[in-house]
Amino acid sequence: MAEYKLTVPDMSCSHCEGRIKSILEGMNLPSFSVDLDGKTVTVETDDLDKVLNALDDGGYEAKERP
């Protein structure tokens, strides 16, 4: 299991934050956090592509931070 920090540039309001939390809660991840001000999401997962695809399907393009 690895921790990844993602940038979500389209996350701009508390509604976006709530939708992203909902998407991640539905994935049964060991842990995650959403930072609206920083437009970042931190997730613990074995399958980063699955997380990125779920966010994209929800309308939020995310990219791994270098």
HTML snippet that shows the backbone in 3Dmol.js (N, CA, C, O; Angstrom):
<script src="https://3Dmol.org/build/3Dmol-min.js"></script>
<div id="view" style="width:600px;height:400px;position:relative"></div>
<script>
const pdb = `
ATOM      1  N   MET A   1       0.864  -1.172   0.000  1.00  0.00           N
ATOM      2  CA  MET A   1       0.000   0.000   0.000  1.00  0.00           C
ATOM      3  C   MET A   1       0.908   1.232   0.000  1.00  0.00           C
ATOM      4  O   MET A   1       1.871   1.313   0.763  1.00  0.00           O
ATOM      5  N   ALA A   2       0.583   2.173  -0.860  1.00  0.00           N
ATOM      6  CA  ALA A   2       1.380   3.399  -0.956  1.00  0.00           C
ATOM      7  C   ALA A   2       0.487   4.622  -0.792  1.00  0.00           C
ATOM      8  O   ALA A   2      -0.720   4.567  -1.030  1.00  0.00           O
ATOM      9  N   GLU A   3       1.103   5.727  -0.379  1.00  0.00           N
ATOM     10  CA  GLU A   3       0.374   6.984  -0.243  1.00  0.00           C
ATOM     11  C   GLU A   3       0.725   7.875  -1.432  1.00  0.00           C
ATOM     12  O   GLU A   3       1.893   8.030  -1.788  1.00  0.00           O
ATOM     13  N   TYR A   4      -0.303   8.451  -2.034  1.00  0.00           N
ATOM     14  CA  TYR A   4      -0.132   9.324  -3.190  1.00  0.00           C
ATOM     15  C   TYR A   4      -0.785  10.665  -2.911  1.00  0.00           C
ATOM     16  O   TYR A   4      -1.850  10.736  -2.297  1.00  0.00           O
ATOM     17  N   LYS A   5      -0.135  11.730  -3.369  1.00  0.00           N
ATOM     18  CA  LYS A   5      -0.713  13.065  -3.275  1.00  0.00           C
ATOM     19  C   LYS A   5      -1.078  13.496  -4.691  1.00  0.00           C
ATOM     20  O   LYS A   5      -0.241  13.496  -5.594  1.00  0.00           O
ATOM     21  N   LEU A   6      -2.336  13.860  -4.863  1.00  0.00           N
ATOM     22  CA  LEU A   6      -2.855  14.212  -6.178  1.00  0.00           C
ATOM     23  C   LEU A   6      -3.255  15.674  -6.222  1.00  0.00           C
ATOM     24  O   LEU A   6      -3.684  16.238  -5.216  1.00  0.00           O
ATOM     25  N   THR A   7      -3.116  16.281  -7.381  1.00  0.00           N
ATOM     26  CA  THR A   7      -3.608  17.627  -7.626  1.00  0.00           C
ATOM     27  C   THR A   7      -4.931  17.510  -8.368  1.00  0.00           C
ATOM     28  O   THR A   7      -5.044  16.764  -9.342  1.00  0.00           O
ATOM     29  N   VAL A   8      -5.933  18.252  -7.901  1.00  0.00           N
ATOM     30  CA  VAL A   8      -7.261  18.259  -8.535  1.00  0.00           C
ATOM     31  C   VAL A   8      -7.604  19.721  -8.846  1.00  0.00           C
ATOM     32  O   VAL A   8      -8.262  20.386  -8.046  1.00  0.00           O
ATOM     33  N   PRO A   9      -7.157  20.228 -10.016  1.00  0.00           N
ATOM     34  CA  PRO A   9      -7.306  21.655 -10.306  1.00  0.00           C
ATOM     35  C   PRO A   9      -8.749  22.143 -10.379  1.00  0.00           C
ATOM     36  O   PRO A   9      -9.010  23.318 -10.122  1.00  0.00           O
ATOM     37  N   ASP A  10      -9.689  21.269 -10.724  1.00  0.00           N
ATOM     38  CA  ASP A  10     -11.092  21.687 -10.866  1.00  0.00           C
ATOM     39  C   ASP A  10     -11.865  21.692  -9.552  1.00  0.00           C
ATOM     40  O   ASP A  10     -13.046  22.037  -9.544  1.00  0.00           O
ATOM     41  N   MET A  11     -11.231  21.319  -8.441  1.00  0.00           N
ATOM     42  CA  MET A  11     -11.903  21.358  -7.142  1.00  0.00           C
ATOM     43  C   MET A  11     -11.893  22.805  -6.652  1.00  0.00           C
ATOM     44  O   MET A  11     -10.856  23.320  -6.234  1.00  0.00           O
ATOM     45  N   SER A  12     -13.063  23.460  -6.707  1.00  0.00           N
ATOM     46  CA  SER A  12     -13.082  24.901  -6.441  1.00  0.00           C
ATOM     47  C   SER A  12     -14.042  25.336  -5.339  1.00  0.00           C
ATOM     48  O   SER A  12     -14.058  26.509  -4.967  1.00  0.00           O
ATOM     49  N   CYS A  13     -14.850  24.399  -4.804  1.00  0.00           N
ATOM     50  CA  CYS A  13     -15.827  24.800  -3.787  1.00  0.00           C
ATOM     51  C   CYS A  13     -16.113  23.624  -2.854  1.00  0.00           C
ATOM     52  O   CYS A  13     -15.646  22.507  -3.078  1.00  0.00           O
ATOM     53  N   SER A  14     -16.882  23.893  -1.814  1.00  0.00           N
ATOM     54  CA  SER A  14     -17.185  22.842  -0.838  1.00  0.00           C
ATOM     55  C   SER A  14     -18.037  21.735  -1.456  1.00  0.00           C
ATOM     56  O   SER A  14     -17.980  20.590  -1.008  1.00  0.00           O
ATOM     57  N   HIS A  15     -18.820  22.062  -2.471  1.00  0.00           N
ATOM     58  CA  HIS A  15     -19.613  21.037  -3.156  1.00  0.00           C
ATOM     59  C   HIS A  15     -18.667  20.052  -3.856  1.00  0.00           C
ATOM     60  O   HIS A  15     -18.851  18.838  -3.769  1.00  0.00           O
ATOM     61  N   CYS A  16     -17.652  20.587  -4.551  1.00  0.00           N
ATOM     62  CA  CYS A  16     -16.649  19.738  -5.202  1.00  0.00           C
ATOM     63  C   CYS A  16     -15.959  18.845  -4.169  1.00  0.00           C
ATOM     64  O   CYS A  16     -15.780  17.646  -4.383  1.00  0.00           O
ATOM     65  N   GLU A  17     -15.581  19.449  -3.060  1.00  0.00           N
ATOM     66  CA  GLU A  17     -14.913  18.710  -1.987  1.00  0.00           C
ATOM     67  C   GLU A  17     -15.792  17.552  -1.506  1.00  0.00           C
ATOM     68  O   GLU A  17     -15.307  16.437  -1.314  1.00  0.00           O
ATOM     69  N   GLY A  18     -17.073  17.820  -1.314  1.00  0.00           N
ATOM     70  CA  GLY A  18     -18.002  16.788  -0.864  1.00  0.00           C
ATOM     71  C   GLY A  18     -18.171  15.672  -1.872  1.00  0.00           C
ATOM     72  O   GLY A  18     -18.248  14.500  -1.501  1.00  0.00           O
ATOM     73  N   ARG A  19     -18.228  16.032  -3.157  1.00  0.00           N
ATOM     74  CA  ARG A  19     -18.363  15.002  -4.200  1.00  0.00           C
ATOM     75  C   ARG A  19     -17.124  14.116  -4.250  1.00  0.00           C
ATOM     76  O   ARG A  19     -17.227  12.896  -4.384  1.00  0.00           O
ATOM     77  N   ILE A  20     -15.968  14.732  -4.143  1.00  0.00           N
ATOM     78  CA  ILE A  20     -14.729  13.958  -4.168  1.00  0.00           C
ATOM     79  C   ILE A  20     -14.662  13.033  -2.953  1.00  0.00           C
ATOM     80  O   ILE A  20     -14.273  11.872  -3.084  1.00  0.00           O
ATOM     81  N   LYS A  21     -15.033  13.526  -1.788  1.00  0.00           N
ATOM     82  CA  LYS A  21     -15.073  12.673  -0.590  1.00  0.00           C
ATOM     83  C   LYS A  21     -16.021  11.501  -0.803  1.00  0.00           C
ATOM     84  O   LYS A  21     -15.708  10.374  -0.421  1.00  0.00           O
ATOM     85  N   SER A  22     -17.173  11.756  -1.407  1.00  0.00           N
ATOM     86  CA  SER A  22     -18.152  10.691  -1.673  1.00  0.00           C
ATOM     87  C   SER A  22     -17.572   9.625  -2.595  1.00  0.00           C
ATOM     88  O   SER A  22     -17.732   8.428  -2.356  1.00  0.00           O
ATOM     89  N   ILE A  23     -16.900  10.072  -3.643  1.00  0.00           N
ATOM     90  CA  ILE A  23     -16.280   9.135  -4.587  1.00  0.00           C
ATOM     91  C   ILE A  23     -15.273   8.259  -3.854  1.00  0.00           C
ATOM     92  O   ILE A  23     -15.276   7.038  -4.012  1.00  0.00           O
ATOM     93  N   LEU A  24     -14.412   8.881  -3.053  1.00  0.00           N
ATOM     94  CA  LEU A  24     -13.360   8.136  -2.362  1.00  0.00           C
ATOM     95  C   LEU A  24     -13.923   7.233  -1.266  1.00  0.00           C
ATOM     96  O   LEU A  24     -13.422   6.128  -1.060  1.00  0.00           O
ATOM     97  N   GLU A  25     -14.956   7.690  -0.563  1.00  0.00           N
ATOM     98  CA  GLU A  25     -15.593   6.845   0.461  1.00  0.00           C
ATOM     99  C   GLU A  25     -16.154   5.576  -0.158  1.00  0.00           C
ATOM    100  O   GLU A  25     -16.119   4.516   0.467  1.00  0.00           O
ATOM    101  N   GLY A  26     -16.668   5.669  -1.368  1.00  0.00           N
ATOM    102  CA  GLY A  26     -17.226   4.505  -2.055  1.00  0.00           C
ATOM    103  C   GLY A  26     -16.181   3.504  -2.503  1.00  0.00           C
ATOM    104  O   GLY A  26     -16.523   2.401  -2.928  1.00  0.00           O
ATOM    105  N   MET A  27     -14.921   3.869  -2.415  1.00  0.00           N
ATOM    106  CA  MET A  27     -13.844   2.985  -2.856  1.00  0.00           C
ATOM    107  C   MET A  27     -13.258   2.156  -1.720  1.00  0.00           C
ATOM    108  O   MET A  27     -12.405   1.303  -1.964  1.00  0.00           O
ATOM    109  N   ASN A  28     -13.693   2.387  -0.489  1.00  0.00           N
ATOM    110  CA  ASN A  28     -13.183   1.643   0.671  1.00  0.00           C
ATOM    111  C   ASN A  28     -11.661   1.710   0.792  1.00  0.00           C
ATOM    112  O   ASN A  28     -11.003   0.697   1.028  1.00  0.00           O
ATOM    113  N   LEU A  29     -11.116   2.906   0.629  1.00  0.00           N
ATOM    114  CA  LEU A  29      -9.673   3.096   0.782  1.00  0.00           C
ATOM    115  C   LEU A  29      -9.307   3.073   2.263  1.00  0.00           C
ATOM    116  O   LEU A  29     -10.114   3.469   3.104  1.00  0.00           O
ATOM    117  N   PRO A  30      -8.093   2.610   2.594  1.00  0.00           N
ATOM    118  CA  PRO A  30      -7.671   2.604   3.995  1.00  0.00           C
ATOM    119  C   PRO A  30      -7.673   4.007   4.601  1.00  0.00           C
ATOM    120  O   PRO A  30      -8.046   4.189   5.759  1.00  0.00           O
ATOM    121  N   SER A  31      -7.252   5.000   3.807  1.00  0.00           N
ATOM    122  CA  SER A  31      -7.295   6.382   4.284  1.00  0.00           C
ATOM    123  C   SER A  31      -7.223   7.335   3.097  1.00  0.00           C
ATOM    124  O   SER A  31      -6.680   7.015   2.040  1.00  0.00           O
ATOM    125  N   PHE A  32      -7.794   8.521   3.315  1.00  0.00           N
ATOM    126  CA  PHE A  32      -7.690   9.587   2.323  1.00  0.00           C
ATOM    127  C   PHE A  32      -7.974  10.905   3.014  1.00  0.00           C
ATOM    128  O   PHE A  32      -8.592  10.944   4.078  1.00  0.00           O
ATOM    129  N   SER A  33      -7.518  11.984   2.399  1.00  0.00           N
ATOM    130  CA  SER A  33      -7.853  13.321   2.877  1.00  0.00           C
ATOM    131  C   SER A  33      -8.017  14.225   1.666  1.00  0.00           C
ATOM    132  O   SER A  33      -7.403  14.014   0.620  1.00  0.00           O
ATOM    133  N   VAL A  34      -8.863  15.238   1.835  1.00  0.00           N
ATOM    134  CA  VAL A  34      -9.154  16.181   0.764  1.00  0.00           C
ATOM    135  C   VAL A  34      -8.867  17.583   1.293  1.00  0.00           C
ATOM    136  O   VAL A  34      -9.374  17.973   2.345  1.00  0.00           O
ATOM    137  N   ASP A  35      -8.057  18.331   0.562  1.00  0.00           N
ATOM    138  CA  ASP A  35      -7.694  19.696   0.951  1.00  0.00           C
ATOM    139  C   ASP A  35      -8.190  20.660  -0.122  1.00  0.00           C
ATOM    140  O   ASP A  35      -7.552  20.826  -1.162  1.00  0.00           O
ATOM    141  N   LEU A  36      -9.328  21.290   0.138  1.00  0.00           N
ATOM    142  CA  LEU A  36      -9.933  22.205  -0.825  1.00  0.00           C
ATOM    143  C   LEU A  36      -9.010  23.383  -1.117  1.00  0.00           C
ATOM    144  O   LEU A  36      -8.806  23.727  -2.281  1.00  0.00           O
ATOM    145  N   ASP A  37      -8.450  24.003  -0.088  1.00  0.00           N
ATOM    146  CA  ASP A  37      -7.593  25.179  -0.287  1.00  0.00           C
ATOM    147  C   ASP A  37      -6.364  24.857  -1.142  1.00  0.00           C
ATOM    148  O   ASP A  37      -5.960  25.656  -1.987  1.00  0.00           O
ATOM    149  N   GLY A  38      -5.786  23.699  -0.918  1.00  0.00           N
ATOM    150  CA  GLY A  38      -4.603  23.296  -1.680  1.00  0.00           C
ATOM    151  C   GLY A  38      -4.929  22.591  -2.976  1.00  0.00           C
ATOM    152  O   GLY A  38      -4.035  22.295  -3.768  1.00  0.00           O
ATOM    153  N   LYS A  39      -6.227  22.315  -3.201  1.00  0.00           N
ATOM    154  CA  LYS A  39      -6.688  21.572  -4.384  1.00  0.00           C
ATOM    155  C   LYS A  39      -5.940  20.249  -4.515  1.00  0.00           C
ATOM    156  O   LYS A  39      -5.510  19.861  -5.601  1.00  0.00           O
ATOM    157  N   THR A  40      -5.795  19.560  -3.364  1.00  0.00           N
ATOM    158  CA  THR A  40      -5.090  18.285  -3.354  1.00  0.00           C
ATOM    159  C   THR A  40      -5.909  17.208  -2.654  1.00  0.00           C
ATOM    160  O   THR A  40      -6.780  17.482  -1.828  1.00  0.00           O
ATOM    161  N   VAL A  41      -5.592  15.980  -3.019  1.00  0.00           N
ATOM    162  CA  VAL A  41      -6.175  14.797  -2.397  1.00  0.00           C
ATOM    163  C   VAL A  41      -5.015  13.867  -2.071  1.00  0.00           C
ATOM    164  O   VAL A  41      -4.131  13.659  -2.903  1.00  0.00           O
ATOM    165  N   THR A  42      -5.013  13.313  -0.880  1.00  0.00           N
ATOM    166  CA  THR A  42      -4.019  12.320  -0.498  1.00  0.00           C
ATOM    167  C   THR A  42      -4.753  11.007  -0.272  1.00  0.00           C
ATOM    168  O   THR A  42      -5.729  10.950   0.476  1.00  0.00           O
ATOM    169  N   VAL A  43      -4.275   9.951  -0.925  1.00  0.00           N
ATOM    170  CA  VAL A  43      -4.931   8.645  -0.811  1.00  0.00           C
ATOM    171  C   VAL A  43      -3.903   7.568  -0.501  1.00  0.00           C
ATOM    172  O   VAL A  43      -2.739   7.665  -0.887  1.00  0.00           O
ATOM    173  N   GLU A  44      -4.357   6.548   0.200  1.00  0.00           N
ATOM    174  CA  GLU A  44      -3.564   5.351   0.429  1.00  0.00           C
ATOM    175  C   GLU A  44      -4.224   4.243  -0.378  1.00  0.00           C
ATOM    176  O   GLU A  44      -5.386   3.906  -0.148  1.00  0.00           O
ATOM    177  N   THR A  45      -3.476   3.674  -1.328  1.00  0.00           N
ATOM    178  CA  THR A  45      -4.064   2.676  -2.215  1.00  0.00           C
ATOM    179  C   THR A  45      -2.986   1.795  -2.837  1.00  0.00           C
ATOM    180  O   THR A  45      -1.812   2.162  -2.883  1.00  0.00           O
ATOM    181  N   ASP A  46      -3.405   0.633  -3.310  1.00  0.00           N
ATOM    182  CA  ASP A  46      -2.552  -0.245  -4.103  1.00  0.00           C
ATOM    183  C   ASP A  46      -2.771  -0.014  -5.587  1.00  0.00           C
ATOM    184  O   ASP A  46      -1.989  -0.491  -6.410  1.00  0.00           O
ATOM    185  N   ASP A  47      -3.835   0.720  -5.944  1.00  0.00           N
ATOM    186  CA  ASP A  47      -4.216   0.887  -7.347  1.00  0.00           C
ATOM    187  C   ASP A  47      -4.527   2.352  -7.652  1.00  0.00           C
ATOM    188  O   ASP A  47      -5.686   2.768  -7.642  1.00  0.00           O
ATOM    189  N   LEU A  48      -3.486   3.119  -7.919  1.00  0.00           N
ATOM    190  CA  LEU A  48      -3.659   4.545  -8.190  1.00  0.00           C
ATOM    191  C   LEU A  48      -4.527   4.782  -9.420  1.00  0.00           C
ATOM    192  O   LEU A  48      -5.346   5.701  -9.428  1.00  0.00           O
ATOM    193  N   ASP A  49      -4.359   3.967 -10.460  1.00  0.00           N
ATOM    194  CA  ASP A  49      -5.160   4.148 -11.678  1.00  0.00           C
ATOM    195  C   ASP A  49      -6.649   4.043 -11.389  1.00  0.00           C
ATOM    196  O   ASP A  49      -7.448   4.777 -11.970  1.00  0.00           O
ATOM    197  N   LYS A  50      -7.023   3.143 -10.503  1.00  0.00           N
ATOM    198  CA  LYS A  50      -8.433   2.987 -10.141  1.00  0.00           C
ATOM    199  C   LYS A  50      -8.965   4.269  -9.493  1.00  0.00           C
ATOM    200  O   LYS A  50     -10.086   4.689  -9.779  1.00  0.00           O
ATOM    201  N   VAL A  51      -8.173   4.881  -8.633  1.00  0.00           N
ATOM    202  CA  VAL A  51      -8.567   6.134  -7.979  1.00  0.00           C
ATOM    203  C   VAL A  51      -8.676   7.250  -9.013  1.00  0.00           C
ATOM    204  O   VAL A  51      -9.658   7.993  -9.029  1.00  0.00           O
ATOM    205  N   LEU A  52      -7.667   7.368  -9.878  1.00  0.00           N
ATOM    206  CA  LEU A  52      -7.687   8.414 -10.905  1.00  0.00           C
ATOM    207  C   LEU A  52      -8.889   8.257 -11.830  1.00  0.00           C
ATOM    208  O   LEU A  52      -9.532   9.245 -12.186  1.00  0.00           O
ATOM    209  N   ASN A  53      -9.195   7.025 -12.218  1.00  0.00           N
ATOM    210  CA  ASN A  53     -10.342   6.773 -13.093  1.00  0.00           C
ATOM    211  C   ASN A  53     -11.656   7.098 -12.401  1.00  0.00           C
ATOM    212  O   ASN A  53     -12.557   7.658 -13.024  1.00  0.00           O
ATOM    213  N   ALA A  54     -11.781   6.758 -11.127  1.00  0.00           N
ATOM    214  CA  ALA A  54     -13.014   7.050 -10.385  1.00  0.00           C
ATOM    215  C   ALA A  54     -13.230   8.555 -10.275  1.00  0.00           C
ATOM    216  O   ALA A  54     -14.349   9.036 -10.447  1.00  0.00           O
ATOM    217  N   LEU A  55     -12.170   9.293  -9.993  1.00  0.00           N
ATOM    218  CA  LEU A  55     -12.287  10.751  -9.922  1.00  0.00           C
ATOM    219  C   LEU A  55     -12.642  11.327 -11.289  1.00  0.00           C
ATOM    220  O   LEU A  55     -13.482  12.220 -11.391  1.00  0.00           O
ATOM    221  N   ASP A  56     -12.006  10.818 -12.330  1.00  0.00           N
ATOM    222  CA  ASP A  56     -12.292  11.281 -13.688  1.00  0.00           C
ATOM    223  C   ASP A  56     -13.740  10.995 -14.071  1.00  0.00           C
ATOM    224  O   ASP A  56     -14.407  11.843 -14.664  1.00  0.00           O
ATOM    225  N   ASP A  57     -14.224   9.804 -13.733  1.00  0.00           N
ATOM    226  CA  ASP A  57     -15.629   9.453 -14.000  1.00  0.00           C
ATOM    227  C   ASP A  57     -16.575  10.393 -13.265  1.00  0.00           C
ATOM    228  O   ASP A  57     -17.684  10.649 -13.735  1.00  0.00           O
ATOM    229  N   GLY A  58     -16.147  10.906 -12.120  1.00  0.00           N
ATOM    230  CA  GLY A  58     -16.952  11.843 -11.346  1.00  0.00           C
ATOM    231  C   GLY A  58     -16.811  13.281 -11.811  1.00  0.00           C
ATOM    232  O   GLY A  58     -17.442  14.181 -11.258  1.00  0.00           O
ATOM    233  N   GLY A  59     -15.979  13.504 -12.834  1.00  0.00           N
ATOM    234  CA  GLY A  59     -15.830  14.841 -13.393  1.00  0.00           C
ATOM    235  C   GLY A  59     -14.640  15.626 -12.875  1.00  0.00           C
ATOM    236  O   GLY A  59     -14.553  16.835 -13.089  1.00  0.00           O
ATOM    237  N   TYR A  60     -13.714  14.944 -12.187  1.00  0.00           N
ATOM    238  CA  TYR A  60     -12.553  15.627 -11.612  1.00  0.00           C
ATOM    239  C   TYR A  60     -11.269  14.982 -12.107  1.00  0.00           C
ATOM    240  O   TYR A  60     -10.914  13.879 -11.690  1.00  0.00           O
ATOM    241  N   GLU A  61     -10.581  15.675 -12.993  1.00  0.00           N
ATOM    242  CA  GLU A  61      -9.302  15.179 -13.472  1.00  0.00           C
ATOM    243  C   GLU A  61      -8.264  15.389 -12.375  1.00  0.00           C
ATOM    244  O   GLU A  61      -8.113  16.493 -11.853  1.00  0.00           O
ATOM    245  N   ALA A  62      -7.564  14.337 -12.039  1.00  0.00           N
ATOM    246  CA  ALA A  62      -6.539  14.405 -10.995  1.00  0.00           C
ATOM    247  C   ALA A  62      -5.225  13.909 -11.568  1.00  0.00           C
ATOM    248  O   ALA A  62      -5.192  13.038 -12.436  1.00  0.00           O
ATOM    249  N   LYS A  63      -4.144  14.482 -11.063  1.00  0.00           N
ATOM    250  CA  LYS A  63      -2.809  14.065 -11.485  1.00  0.00           C
ATOM    251  C   LYS A  63      -1.944  13.884 -10.251  1.00  0.00           C
ATOM    252  O   LYS A  63      -2.067  14.612  -9.266  1.00  0.00           O
ATOM    253  N   GLU A  64      -1.064  12.888 -10.331  1.00  0.00           N
ATOM    254  CA  GLU A  64      -0.140  12.666  -9.218  1.00  0.00           C
ATOM    255  C   GLU A  64       0.852  13.819  -9.153  1.00  0.00           C
ATOM    256  O   GLU A  64       1.398  14.247 -10.169  1.00  0.00           O
ATOM    257  N   ARG A  65       1.074  14.313  -7.939  1.00  0.00           N
ATOM    258  CA  ARG A  65       2.068  15.378  -7.753  1.00  0.00           C
ATOM    259  C   ARG A  65       3.457  14.773  -7.788  1.00  0.00           C
ATOM    260  O   ARG A  65       3.678  13.677  -7.272  1.00  0.00           O
ATOM    261  N   PRO A  66       4.397  15.490  -8.398  1.00  0.00           N
ATOM    262  CA  PRO A  66       5.774  14.955  -8.473  1.00  0.00           C
ATOM    263  C   PRO A  66       6.439  14.924  -7.108  1.00  0.00           C
ATOM    264  O   PRO A  66       7.591  14.506  -6.992  1.00  0.00           O
TER     265      PRO A  66
END
`;
const viewer = $3Dmol.createViewer("view");
viewer.addModel(pdb, "pdb");
viewer.setStyle({}, {cartoon: {color: "spectrum"}});
viewer.zoomTo();
viewer.render();
</script>
